[in-house]
Amino acid sequence: MTDQASTEPTVLLVDDNAQNLKVLYETLKDRGYRLLIANDGEKALSLAQRHHPEVILLDIMMPDLDGYQVCERLKADPATADSAVVFLSALDDVDAKLRGFSLGGADYISKPFQAQEVIARVGTHARVIRLERALQQRNRELESDQTRILNAISEGIYGLDAEGNIAFANPAAGLISRCSVEELVGRNFFEFHFRQPRPCSGELWQESGDAGEEPDPGLLPVQATCSQGIAEHQRNVTLYRADGSAFPAEYRATPKKEGGQLTGAVVVFRDITTELESEQALEDARNLVQEQRDQLAHASRMATMGEMAAGFAHEVNQPLTAITNYARVALRMLRTDDPDPELLSQTLEKIEAQSHRASEVVRRIRGFVRKPAIGKEVLSVGGLLEETRQFAEVDARNNDGGVEIRVADDVPDVVADPVQVQQVALNLIRNALESTRSAESREPVRVAARMLDEHTVRIDVRDHGEGLPEDAEQKLFLPFFTTKKEGMGIGLTLCRSLIQAQGGEIGFERPDGAGAVFYFTLPVAPQGRDN
């Protein structure tokens, strides 16, 4: 068993002369070394293999095995090869020294030796060997850590040479490719994963080359990295496995350089089959949610029209009644012997005006209940709110109230779906009218639009009702929560969904005095966008 755990450097003294050993021992004791003694070559080799000394002071002239032979065997054994061998000899000729150095010796001390020289040289070599061993140990630890990291990574990793041959592969690369790492190493990346002939290698890339260029679209993936030093990243690239099956992959290829020359590439790749399936499922779910939201919004608009049907019937009935009466007057005038052309013309113009009035009411109803068009539009906030106010006129009369619109001068156009935004605005205005009437207030509902910041327009709907309950923050926008006796509790929930789809927010505030303020925001249209 070795004493590798010793904190003191180990020094092995080897000499067949007992007096020399005693002098060396006395010189180095109490210097912080662990000293071992051998009086022949075989014993020296045995102690060196067991204790792995940092420094070996080795006499050259010994019987049986001389110092040269012992040094040669020490350097041939990996367990003792890193020990610093310092030769001790009375021979002071150059040839003796050169022979010792050629066998792996680290230093040479001539006999009779000086104590200070021995101390200095042993100290220097002991420190050097300790540092080298610490560095080697750290390198082994780093290599071990690197191996563990590479083995733990779920992405496949290749090290390719300039020809695209696989020089390194981690275990994940083997799992993804369905073969062993040993089977991968040595194969050509392009032939294996693309079932393509091995591409011709380009000239070695120099530091002066332009590594920022885009890969030639005619090249295979990774080929530009191997041959031109261009880093690559592609997704949904089809690769083949060892069994011939194909799979979608994402990869990143980084060039390897040595001395300014391209030597290959490092490729990190992964199978994204499950990821693509999840993305598709998520996209399908989003489309389904959007479809259901549109259907719910349409159903809500139809329900709103049902609630407002009597009022709209009255709106349409008035111009139709007028048209009927004017038509009868025109007929009576035509039946006279001398009809008045001027009066008849005025009567027909009144019929035309009333027909336009009825047509406009029908147009607004049809526009409101139609399913929203795909895509958003650039909208005038003032125009949108005014049209919404016209829709709310029926509710305003039924609730003995009014609606005032105020749009600040600096409010720009917004980007939104006009039907969905109008649905939200109408819902909030109708709620405000009902709330104001329930409090027996004669104040009008005030709708105001202003800039919230340079990217956002805020629209407020202020009522003068009894205000909101204390727990409104927690419940008001929850599905099926309502304060109305006959309400379903989906109006505000749907409003929030519609506004969020526009990229805006919706909420409420408690103003000073009676009532409540509901607000929503819309994004400002980019400058230069056509209306």
C-alpha positions in Angstrom: 0.0 0.0 0.0 1.4 3.4 -0.9 1.7 6.5 1.1 0.3 8.9 -1.5 -1.7 10.8 1.1 1.5 12.0 2.9 1.7 15.8 3.0 5.5 15.8 3.1 7.5 15.4 -0.2 9.2 12.0 -0.2 12.9 11.7 -1.1 14.5 8.4 -1.8 18.3 8.2 -1.1 20.1 5.4 -3.1 23.8 4.6 -2.5 25.7 1.5 -1.8 28.0 3.4 0.5 26.6 3.7 4.0 28.7 6.7 4.8 27.3 8.6 1.8 23.7 7.6 2.9 24.4 8.9 6.4 25.7 12.2 5.1 22.7 12.7 2.8 20.3 11.7 5.5 21.8 14.2 8.0 21.8 16.9 5.3 18.1 16.5 4.5 16.5 15.6 7.9 14.4 18.2 9.6 13.9 19.9 6.2 10.3 18.8 5.9 10.9 15.6 3.8 9.9 12.0 4.3 13.2 10.2 3.7 13.6 6.6 2.4 16.9 4.8 2.1 18.1 2.0 -0.3 21.6 0.6 -0.6 21.1 -1.2 -3.9 19.2 -0.8 -7.1 16.5 -3.5 -6.6 15.6 -2.2 -3.2 15.4 1.3 -4.7 13.0 0.2 -7.4 10.8 -1.6 -4.8 10.6 1.5 -2.6 9.9 3.8 -5.5 7.0 1.6 -6.7 5.5 1.6 -3.2 6.0 5.2 -2.2 6.3 7.2 -5.5 8.9 9.7 -4.2 9.1 13.2 -5.7 12.9 13.1 -5.8 15.3 10.2 -6.0 19.0 10.9 -5.2 20.6 8.0 -7.2 24.3 7.0 -7.1 25.6 5.9 -10.5 28.3 3.5 -9.4 26.6 0.6 -7.7 27.0 -3.2 -8.0 24.5 -5.4 -9.8 22.2 -2.6 -11.0 24.0 0.7 -11.6 22.3 4.1 -11.4 21.8 4.3 -15.2 20.0 0.9 -15.2 17.8 1.9 -12.2 16.9 5.2 -13.9 16.0 3.5 -17.1 13.7 1.1 -15.3 12.1 3.9 -13.2 11.3 5.9 -16.4 9.8 2.8 -18.1 7.4 2.2 -15.2 4.3 4.7 -15.4 4.0 4.5 -11.6 7.5 6.0 -11.1 8.2 7.8 -14.4 7.4 11.2 -13.0 9.9 11.1 -10.1 12.8 13.5 -10.5 16.0 11.5 -10.7 19.1 13.4 -9.5 22.3 11.5 -10.2 25.1 11.4 -7.6 28.6 10.5 -8.9 32.3 11.3 -8.6 32.4 11.1 -12.4 32.4 14.7 -13.6 32.9 14.2 -17.3 30.4 15.4 -19.8 29.7 12.0 -21.3 28.5 10.7 -18.0 26.2 13.6 -17.5 24.8 13.4 -21.0 24.1 9.7 -20.6 22.2 10.4 -17.4 20.1 13.1 -19.0 19.3 10.9 -22.1 17.9 8.2 -19.8 15.5 10.7 -18.2 17.6 12.1 -15.4 16.6 15.6 -14.1 19.8 16.8 -12.5 23.4 15.9 -11.6 25.4 16.4 -8.4 29.1 15.7 -8.3 30.7 14.0 -5.3 31.9 15.1 -2.9 28.7 17.1 -2.7 28.0 20.3 -0.8 25.2 20.3 1.7 23.7 23.5 0.5 23.7 22.4 -3.1 21.9 19.2 -2.2 19.3 21.1 -0.1 18.7 23.6 -2.9 18.4 21.1 -5.7 16.2 18.7 -3.8 13.9 21.5 -2.7 13.6 22.8 -6.3 12.9 19.4 -7.8 10.5 18.5 -5.0 8.4 21.6 -5.6 8.4 21.1 -9.4 7.3 17.5 -9.1 4.6 18.4 -6.6 3.2 21.1 -8.9 3.3 18.8 -11.9 1.5 16.1 -10.0 -1.1 18.5 -8.7 -1.6 19.8 -12.3 -1.9 16.2 -13.6 -4.4 15.4 -10.9 -6.4 18.5 -11.7 -6.3 17.6 -15.4 -7.6 14.1 -14.6 -10.4 15.7 -12.5 -11.3 18.0 -15.3 -11.3 15.2 -17.8 -13.4 13.2 -15.5 -15.8 16.1 -15.0 -15.9 16.7 -18.7 -16.7 13.1 -19.3 -19.5 13.1 -16.7 -20.9 16.3 -18.2 -20.8 15.0 -21.7 -22.4 11.7 -20.6 -25.2 13.6 -18.7 -26.1 15.9 -21.6 -29.2 14.8 -23.4 -28.2 16.5 -26.7 -26.0 14.6 -29.1 -22.5 16.0 -29.5 -20.0 15.3 -32.3 -16.5 16.4 -32.9 -15.8 16.4 -36.7 -12.7 16.8 -38.6 -12.5 19.0 -41.8 -13.7 16.1 -43.9 -16.8 15.6 -41.7 -15.5 12.4 -40.1 -16.7 11.8 -36.6 -13.7 11.9 -34.2 -15.8 12.1 -31.0 -19.4 11.3 -30.0 -21.0 11.4 -26.6 -23.5 8.7 -25.4 -26.5 10.8 -26.2 -25.4 10.9 -29.9 -25.4 7.1 -29.9 -28.9 7.0 -28.3 -30.4 9.4 -30.8 -28.7 7.7 -33.7 -29.5 4.2 -32.4 -26.0 2.8 -32.5 -23.0 2.6 -30.1 -20.5 5.4 -29.8 -17.8 3.0 -31.1 -19.8 2.5 -34.3 -20.2 6.3 -34.7 -16.5 7.2 -34.4 -14.7 7.1 -37.7 -17.9 7.3 -39.8 -18.6 10.3 -42.0 -21.2 12.6 -40.6 -22.7 13.5 -44.0 -22.8 9.9 -45.3 -24.3 8.6 -42.1 -26.9 11.3 -41.3 -27.9 12.6 -44.7 -27.4 9.4 -46.9 -25.3 11.6 -49.2 -21.9 11.0 -50.8 -19.0 12.4 -48.8 -18.7 16.1 -49.9 -15.4 17.4 -51.2 -13.6 19.3 -48.5 -13.0 23.0 -49.2 -9.7 24.8 -48.6 -8.7 25.3 -45.0 -10.3 28.4 -43.6 -7.8 31.1 -42.6 -8.1 33.8 -39.9 -8.4 36.3 -42.7 -11.5 34.6 -44.1 -15.0 36.0 -43.5 -16.5 33.6 -41.0 -19.6 35.8 -40.7 -21.0 34.8 -44.1 -24.2 32.9 -44.6 -23.8 29.2 -45.7 -24.3 28.5 -49.3 -27.9 27.1 -49.5 -26.6 24.4 -51.9 -24.4 22.9 -49.1 -25.5 20.2 -46.7 -26.1 21.2 -43.1 -22.8 21.5 -41.2 -20.7 21.4 -44.4 -20.1 25.2 -44.4 -18.9 24.9 -40.8 -16.4 22.1 -41.6 -15.1 23.6 -44.9 -15.5 27.4 -44.5 -15.7 28.0 -40.7 -19.2 29.4 -40.8 -21.2 28.8 -37.6 -24.7 27.3 -38.3 -28.0 26.9 -36.5 -30.9 25.2 -38.1 -34.1 23.7 -36.9 -36.4 21.0 -38.3 -33.6 19.4 -40.4 -34.2 15.8 -41.4 -31.4 13.4 -40.2 -31.2 9.7 -40.6 -30.5 7.0 -37.9 -28.4 3.9 -38.2 -31.6 1.8 -38.9 -32.6 4.1 -41.8 -35.4 5.9 -40.0 -35.6 9.7 -40.3 -36.2 12.3 -37.5 -36.5 16.1 -37.4 -33.5 17.7 -35.6 -32.2 21.0 -34.4 -28.5 21.5 -34.5 -25.8 24.1 -33.9 -22.4 23.8 -35.6 -19.3 25.7 -34.3 -16.0 25.7 -36.1 -12.8 24.3 -34.5 -9.6 26.2 -35.2 -6.0 25.6 -34.4 -3.3 28.1 -35.3 -5.7 30.1 -37.4 -6.7 27.1 -39.5 -10.0 25.3 -39.5 -9.7 21.7 -38.3 -13.3 20.7 -38.2 -16.5 21.4 -36.2 -18.4 20.7 -33.0 -22.0 19.8 -33.7 -24.7 19.7 -31.0 -28.0 18.2 -32.1 -31.2 16.9 -30.7 -34.3 15.0 -31.8 -37.3 17.5 -31.8 -40.0 15.0 -32.8 -41.9 15.3 -29.5 -41.3 19.1 -29.4 -42.8 19.6 -32.9 -45.8 17.4 -31.9 -46.3 19.5 -28.8 -46.0 22.7 -30.8 -48.6 21.5 -33.3 -50.9 20.4 -30.4 -50.5 23.8 -28.8 -51.3 25.6 -32.1 -54.3 23.4 -32.6 -55.5 24.2 -29.1 -55.0 27.9 -29.7 -57.0 27.8 -32.9 -59.7 25.9 -31.1 -59.8 28.4 -28.3 -59.9 31.3 -30.8 -62.7 29.6 -32.7 -64.7 29.0 -29.5 -64.0 32.6 -28.4 -65.3 33.9 -31.7 -68.4 31.7 -31.4 -69.0 32.9 -27.9 -68.6 36.5 -28.9 -71.0 36.0 -31.8 -73.5 34.3 -29.5 -73.1 37.2 -27.1 -73.8 39.7 -29.8 -76.9 37.8 -30.9 -78.1 37.8 -27.3 -77.5 41.5 -27.1 -79.5 42.0 -30.2 -82.3 39.9 -28.7 -82.3 42.1 -25.6 -82.4 45.2 -27.8 -84.9 43.8 -30.4 -87.9 45.8 -29.2 -86.0 49.0 -29.3 -84.6 48.3 -32.8 -88.0 47.3 -34.0 -89.2 50.7 -32.9 -86.2 52.3 -34.6 -87.0 50.6 -37.9 -90.8 51.0 -37.5 -90.7 54.8 -37.3 -89.1 55.4 -40.8 -91.2 52.5 -42.3 -94.4 54.2 -41.0 -93.3 57.5 -42.4 -92.5 55.9 -45.7 -96.0 54.4 -45.8 -97.7 57.7 -45.0 -95.6 59.7 -47.5 -96.3 57.1 -50.2 -100.1 57.4 -49.6 -99.8 61.2 -49.9 -97.9 60.8 -53.1 -100.5 58.5 -54.5 -103.3 60.9 -53.6 -101.5 63.7 -55.3 -101.0 61.6 -58.4 -104.7 60.8 -58.5 -105.6 64.5 -58.7 -106.3 66.1 -62.0 -103.5 68.6 -61.6 -100.7 67.2 -59.3 -98.2 69.7 -57.9 -94.8 68.5 -59.2 -92.9 70.5 -56.5 -94.9 69.1 -53.7 -94.7 65.6 -55.2 -90.9 65.9 -55.5 -90.6 66.9 -51.8 -92.8 64.0 -50.7 -90.6 61.5 -52.7 -87.4 63.1 -51.2 -88.9 62.5 -47.7 -89.6 58.9 -48.7 -86.0 58.5 -49.8 -84.6 60.1 -46.5 -86.8 57.8 -44.4 -85.7 54.7 -46.4 -82.0 55.7 -45.8 -82.8 56.0 -42.1 -84.2 52.5 -42.0 -81.4 51.1 -44.1 -78.8 52.7 -41.7 -80.4 51.0 -38.7 -80.5 47.6 -40.5 -76.9 48.2 -41.6 -75.7 48.8 -38.1 -77.5 45.7 -36.8 -76.1 43.5 -39.5 -72.6 44.9 -39.0 -72.8 44.2 -35.3 -74.0 40.7 -35.4 -71.8 39.5 -38.3 -68.9 37.3 -37.4 -65.6 39.3 -37.1 -63.3 39.4 -40.1 -59.9 37.7 -39.7 -57.3 40.3 -38.8 -57.2 43.7 -37.2 -57.7 47.1 -38.7 -56.5 50.6 -38.1 -59.5 52.4 -36.5 -60.5 55.9 -35.6 -61.4 55.9 -31.9 -63.9 58.7 -32.3 -65.7 57.1 -35.2 -65.9 53.8 -33.4 -67.3 55.2 -30.2 -69.8 57.4 -32.1 -71.2 54.4 -33.9 -71.4 52.5 -30.6 -73.3 55.4 -29.1 -75.8 55.2 -31.9 -76.4 51.6 -31.1 -76.9 52.5 -27.4 -79.6 55.1 -28.2 -82.3 52.5 -27.7 -81.0 51.6 -24.3 -80.5 55.2 -23.4 -84.2 55.9 -24.1 -85.3 52.8 -22.2 -83.2 53.8 -19.2 -84.1 57.5 -19.4 -80.4 58.4 -19.8 -77.9 59.7 -22.3 -74.4 59.0 -23.5 -71.7 61.6 -23.9 -68.5 60.9 -26.0 -65.3 62.8 -25.4 -62.2 62.0 -27.4 -59.0 64.0 -26.6 -57.4 65.9 -29.5 -54.2 63.9 -29.3 -55.8 60.4 -29.5 -54.4 58.7 -32.6 -55.8 55.7 -34.5 -55.6 52.3 -32.9 -55.1 48.7 -34.2 -58.0 46.3 -33.3 -60.9 44.2 -34.5 -63.7 46.8 -34.9 -66.6 44.4 -34.2 -65.0 43.0 -31.1 -64.0 46.3 -29.7 -67.5 47.7 -30.4 -69.0 44.8 -28.7 -67.0 45.5 -25.5 -67.8 49.2 -25.6 -71.5 48.6 -26.1 -71.6 46.1 -23.3 -69.9 48.5 -20.9 -72.2 51.4 -22.0 -75.4 49.4 -21.6 -74.2 48.2 -18.1 -73.5 51.8 -17.2 -76.9 53.0 -18.4 -78.7 50.3 -16.3 -76.5 51.0 -13.3 -77.2 54.8 -13.5 -81.0 54.2 -13.9 -81.0 51.8 -10.8 -79.6 54.7 -8.7 -82.3 57.0 -10.1 -79.7 59.4 -11.5 -80.2 61.6 -14.5 -76.5 62.0 -15.2 -75.4 60.8 -18.6 -72.9 58.0 -19.1 -69.6 59.5 -20.0 -67.3 57.8 -22.4 -63.8 59.3 -22.7 -60.8 58.4 -24.7 -57.3 59.6 -23.9 -53.6 58.7 -24.3 -52.3 56.5 -21.5 -48.7 56.5 -22.9 -47.1 56.8 -26.3 -48.2 53.3 -27.2 -51.6 53.0 -25.6 -55.0 54.6 -25.8 -57.4 54.2 -22.7 -61.1 54.4 -23.0 -63.2 55.0 -19.8 -66.9 54.4 -19.4 -68.2 56.2 -16.3 -71.6 55.5 -14.7 -73.4 57.2 -11.8 -74.8 54.1 -10.2 -74.5 52.6 -6.8 -70.9 51.6 -7.2 -69.3 48.2 -7.0 -69.2 45.7 -4.1 -66.2 45.4 -1.8 -65.2 42.0 -3.3 -65.4 43.2 -6.9 -61.7 42.8 -7.5 -61.9 39.0 -6.8 -65.2 38.2 -8.5 -66.2 40.8 -11.1 -64.4 39.2 -14.1 -64.9 35.6 -13.1 -67.2 33.5 -15.4 -70.8 33.3 -14.3 -70.5 36.0 -11.6 -73.2 38.7 -12.0 -74.9 41.4 -10.0 -78.0 41.3 -12.3 -81.0 39.3 -11.4 -81.3 37.9 -15.0 -77.7 38.1 -16.0 -75.6 35.1 -17.1 -72.3 36.4 -15.8 -70.4 36.0 -19.1 -70.5 39.6 -20.3 -67.4 41.0 -18.5 -65.5 37.7 -18.8 -66.0 37.8 -22.5 -65.1 41.5 -22.6 -61.8 40.7 -20.9 -61.1 37.9 -23.4 -61.8 40.1 -26.4 -59.7 43.0 -25.2 -56.8 40.7 -24.3 -57.0 39.4 -27.9 -56.4 43.0 -29.1 -53.3 43.3 -26.9 -55.0 45.5 -24.4 -56.2 45.4 -20.8 -59.5 45.8 -19.0 -60.4 46.8 -15.5 -62.3 49.2 -13.2 -61.8 52.0 -10.7 -63.9 53.5 -8.0 -64.0 57.3 -8.7 -64.7 60.0 -6.2 -68.4 60.2 -5.6 -71.0 57.7 -6.8 -70.7 55.2 -9.6 -67.8 53.3 -11.2 -65.4 53.6 -14.1 -64.7 50.6 -16.4 -61.8 51.1 -18.8 -60.0 49.2 -21.5 -56.9 49.9 -23.5 -55.9 49.5 -27.1 -52.5 49.6 -28.9 -51.7 52.7 -31.0 -51.4 52.1 -34.7 -47.8 52.3 -36.0 -47.0 55.5 -37.8 -47.2 55.3 -41.5 -49.7 52.4 -41.5 -52.6 52.9 -44.0 -56.1 53.2 -42.7 
